[in-house]
Amino acid sequence: MLFLPLLALPARLAGDTSGYWQQQVTYQITARLDEPSAVLSGHVRISYVNHSPDSLSDFFVHQYLNAFRPGSRWALADSAEGRDRFQHLGEPDYAFERITSARLMGVPEAPD
């Protein structure tokens, strides 16, 4: 197993960076906790710069909290398979994420 990392080592030591690029992303998170109601809310701004040589046709964001709420595809699959985990939770026992706006090169776009 040790021979695989060693095979890649000479190219890196030689400083070969042809074809190398790296994406750029920054996150600005503003959150607030309403202690009496135990509700955490916030906003996130994601700024992404594509440094690759290719155009991107899609930008995906994983909204993990949305999987763990009633009515999600995961909750429906659990119900269909007889598992009871979170599909019957009520307010305020679940969280969610919602994308409300997007911009492409400064131009407003409708998120889908």
Number of C-alpha atoms within 10 A of each C-alpha: 5 6 8 8 9 10 10 10 11 11 11 10 8 8 8 10 9 6 7 9 11 9 9 11 10 10 10 9 10 10 9 10 11 9 8 6 8 9 12 11 13 10 13 11 12 12 11 13 11 13 12 13 9 7 8 8 5 6 7 5 8 8 11 10 12 17 18 18 21 17 14 14 13 16 20 14 13 15 15 10 9 9 12 11 13 19 20 13 12 10 7 9 10 15 15 12 14 10 12 8 11 15 11 9 8 7 7 10 11 10 11 7
